[in-house]
Structures are given as structure tokens and as C-alpha cells.
């Protein structure tokens, strides 16, 4: 068998195992089963599925690509994400899980907000659904695009469009069948695959190059200094400039996004018992430290291993390029199989977020449908939610095909190795969605859990102001940073010339949303005695078997 045939066999086994797990957990009798897995996630599954649904393809494509191209001046994003992960698990997880139970056993974030503020007008659900539709379409698109970028490099001759459809069909298939329980189990298994791939590959390359001393010697001056970063005109040569304070603030601000990510928060809500959350937190934090640290090392080692001046346009595929060189070009069976497993780990990273996003995105459509058809049975709603998964996926595919042209394909869809970037890549799509959710829902989740004076008017104001700020910030040139990329700003940046602020949209979006919540709540009526009593109940640990 050829190398391609062996790799295809590895992927076929992987695909079959994932579909098999989905079939194993296919019996969702009601919405709580489908969207929350019946609140039965154990310690390990809850932790790993939450973190893998966070990291996605950007862990092995977007983030290493930024380090590869710009140097360790972009390490501040990883620092922000680690801080955000710790805060989310330590302060939000238990209280959110508890409050969703107290608030009429809410199973989605919009439903929780509606129950939390006893919103009989359903305006909170409607506002949430609008921004879910916008930002989840963008987020799911990023996963599909990452998969469409990966597969043609593994299987030459496969077009971007065909690869995109394969990825979408696969992810939709097992999400449609199994719901959150299937997603969580597959994501926890794939979380270990991702970690093994991202952890061992850079170590293998370092040994291949003769040690870290040889790696460091191959890096340009200033590359390992987190206070410097390459200028955007990188093809002219690695010219390091000081990282602007706006770039550091923007990158650190990524940590704020965790508080508003519905596809991550839903995993925290679904953990079986409150006492399990602390143990899940330890597992999740260790996983994130290892994963982000290894992804950082991939970018650094990749810069030394591959000549960026010749291959800058392929920066988001540095992980694939190293696997190809180290394993697949050797031609031996064991090297090919190991390379295939590493590539499966990369594919696992891509789909482990897209599936959760599809499920939670469809839940918003389900919430709206329940408002229009209040007599619908649970079984009917489960099937409608499955159909909604297809709707979200179709929108994401259409968006990807019409609004995104990958850097290494021409307009006819023909593979062009080494082509220079003509867009901001997978990371730009992730940045848009991350900022959107973090701004529209992050401040509101925190206020809902920790500030009893928050009311419905403030909640609606926070969602609208946060979501709209991000959308406007992304598309008004005088406000945005360097393109859609968060924090791509050094003292040499062209951003100053085009009038951009260089500040990631999550920073103003989160801040203005928080202000809107506080002002809107203080200038209007206080919450009712019933809402305040519910808030007090949610502060105390629940008595669980």
C-alpha cells in the first residue's frame, strides 16, 4: 500500500470510531438529554470536552502560525487564555451550574437568562438568538475552513470545496445523531489525541535538528523576546519591533472571552455533580497549560525548521509541514502510521469545537421555535433541534464558500503551494466570533451570577451594546486593529497609517457591555423579591445525591 492509502486507512478508522460513539449515545428522549447529556458528564469528560471545544483548529493552525510568523511577542494571547481558563473554572463553573438548576432547570444560555430575569416578553431570548446566529455562523465557518485547509494537504488532488463538504458532513452527522453526550465523549477522547500530537511533535523535531541549541541558533535576533514582534511586511525580512501596549492588552483580553462562550459554558453546566467541578477544573487547567505551551513551541521550532521567507503564506500549516517532513517523506510504514495519527489529532482539534458550536447554535433556533410552538412535545423539539443543526451547518458552509478564499488556493480552487496570504486566515474568523460572544454575553454572565441588582433592562442593554460594538469595530477601519487580527500591532505596524486603533474588539465590546448593564440596571426598577430570593438560593451549594 502507498503512503496515501495507509493515511486514508488511519482516517477511516478514526471516522468510524467517532460515528460509533455517536450511535452509542443516540437515544436522546428530551431536550435535556440532547443539549445537556442529562447533566451526566463525569469529571474527565466534563473537563476535556470543555477545553477541546474551546481550542479548535486554531490551537494547531492559527496560534502556532502567529508565533511562527511574528515571534514570541504573540505569547501574551496564551497568557490571557490561561488566566481566563483558571478564572472561569474557579469562579464561574460551580455557580453557573447551580444557578441554571435553580432557575427552572435551564438547559441553554438564553433560557437561563430568560429564567434568571423572569422575562415574560422573551426579549432576552430573541436578542441572544440574533447574536448566536451571527457569531456561531462565523465560528463554525472557522472550523470548516480549517478542515478544508487541512485535508487537501494530506490528500493531494482534493479541492478546498470538496474537503469543506467532507468536514461539514462528518461533523453534522455525529452531532445530529448523538447530541451533547456523544460530542462530549468524542471530544474528551480527541482532547487526548490533540494533546499527544501537539506535545510530542515539537520534541521530535527538536531531536531531529540536534537539540534546542540548534533550534535557537536558527532563529533571528529578537524572535524569542516576548517584548518584540516581526513587522507585518515580513517577506522583506524578519524586522523586529517593540510590541505596542495595545497589542499586549489586546492579546491578554482574549481571556475575557471565556465568560461568554456558550459552547464552553454548556459543558460546565452539564457536569454530573457540583463536587466534581473542582476536580474537573484541575484536569482542565493542566490540559490547557500543556496544550498552549506545546503550541507555542510548535511555532518556535517551526520557524527554525522551515524557512519562513519562502513559506510565509503557509504559516497556518506549519504543523502539517513538519509532520510531512519528519514522518511522511520517510516512506516507512511506522513513520507513515504515526504521521497519520498526528494528523488525526489535528483534525480532532478542528472538529472538537465545530460540533459543540453547531449544537449550541441550533439550541438558539430551538428556543425561538419553542416560543412560537408552546405545545410542541419534547420529542418533537429534539427532532426540530436536529434539523436546526443542519441549518446552522448549511449557513456556515455557504459563508465559507462565498466569503473565504484560502491563501494557498487560487480563485479556481487549484492548490498553489507557498502562495502569499490574501486574507487573515482561520485566526481572523476565530477572533471575530470570540470577541462577539465574549462581549455580548461575558459581562452579563458575570453580573447574573455575582450582582443581584442586575435586571432585565440591563441584561438586554448589555447583549445589544456588546454584540454591536464588536460588529462595528470589526468593519469600521478607523476603529479596528491591523485587519481583523487581534493585537497584530508593533511599533512598525501599518495600522497607525490607516488610522486603526490596534485594539482587539473584545476590549471595547466587553467594557461597554459591562457599563450598559450597570447603567441600565441602576436607572430602572430593582429586581423583584422573587428574583432576589432565587439569587440568594443560587449562592448556596445544592444538596445532591
PyMOL commands that set and color helices and strands:
alter all, ss='L'
color gray80, all
select helices_A, chain A and resi 3-24+31-39+43-59+62-70+72-102+109-116+123-154+160-209+212-217+234-236+245-260+262-269+274-305+308-326+328-330+333-372+378-403+426-450+456-475+495-498+505-522+529-538
alter helices_A, ss='H'
color red, helices_A
select strands_A, chain A and resi 228-230+240-242
alter strands_A, ss='S'
color yellow, strands_A
deselect
rebuild
show_as cartoon
